[in-house]
Amino acid sequence: GGGGGEGGGGDGAAGGGKEEKKKTANETPASLPPGWTVEVRGRSTAYVSPDGMTHFSTLAKVQRYHKQQMALAERFQQQQQRHAEAKKREKEKEALEQKQKQKQGASGGEA
């Protein structure tokens, strides 16, 4: 049950055509990652992640966190790809071995 974390990051980039003007604060900074919201609580500002679980007090912290998350996601994807390629190679190797066994079997039966 561990494969759930993949599709979260992509939806922000897809909807670039029509920008939604949904702003919690009076102005959402352009450098805020997609899906993040700004909450103004009295004099303090809080930046809230799309899932609502992560809160930061400054935009710089948000960007640093976001960069880390993107790096993690990329590394995860690369691992998945490497894993898939390794599996593919294993299958090809098995198929080759099967073919060789069949050849050996056929030539062995005639002699």
N, C-alpha and C positions, 0 to 999 in steps of 0.2 A: 504493500500500500504506500510506497514511497514516491510514486511518479507524479504527484499532484502539483509540484511547484514549477512546472515548466512554462505554462502559457500566460503567466501574469504580466510580464513586462511588455509584451508586444502591442497591446491594444491602444496605447497612447499614440504611437506613431501612425497607426492605420487611419485614424479619423482626422487627418490633417486638412481635409477639404473645407468643412464648415466648422468654424470654431464656436464652441459653446461659450456664451457669455454668462457662465454661472460662477459667481464670485462670492465667497463667504465674507472676505474683507472687501474694502473699497477697491483694492487693486491687487491682483495676483501678479507677482514678478514674472517676467518672461523667462528668467533663468530657473524657475521652479520646475522640477521634473513633472511629466504628465501625470495627472491623477492626484497630485498633492493639493491640499487646500490650506488656506491661511485662516487662522482663527484669531481674532483680536479679543483679548480678555482684559478689559480695562486698559492699562498702559502697556501690558506685555503682549507680544505677538507669538503665536504658536503655529508651527508648520506641521501639518498632520499628514501622515502617509495615506495612500489610497485605501489600505485595509483598516485604517483608524487605530492601529496598534502602536505606531511609532510617532513620537512627538519631538520636535526640536525647537529650540528657541531662536536659532539663527539660520539664515539661508545657506551660509557656508557649511554648517553642520549637515544640512539636508543634502547638499551637493556631494560632500565627502561620503556620506552614507550611501547615496544613490550610486556613486561611482564604484564603491565596494560591492554593492549588490549586482551591478552590471558585470563586474569582473567575475563574481561568483557564478552568475548565470552563464557567462561565456565559457568559464572553465568546466562547468557542469556539461554544457553542450558538447564541448570538445571531448570530454570523457565518454559521453554517450556515443559520439561518432567513432571514436577509437574502438570502443567496445563492439559496436556494430561491425566495423571493418574486421576486427579480430575474429568475430563469429563467422563472417562471410569466408574469410581465409580458411578457417577450420573446416567449414562445409566443403569448400573446393578441394582441400587436401583429402578429405574423406572420399569424395567422389573420385579423385585420381586413384587413390588406393584401391577402391572398389574395381575400377576399370582394369588396373594392373592385375588384381586377383583373378578377374574374369579371363584375361588373356592367358595368364599362367594356367588356369584351369583348362582352358580350351586346348592349349598346346600340349599340356600334360596328358590329356585324354587320348590324343592320337597316337602317342608313342607307346 
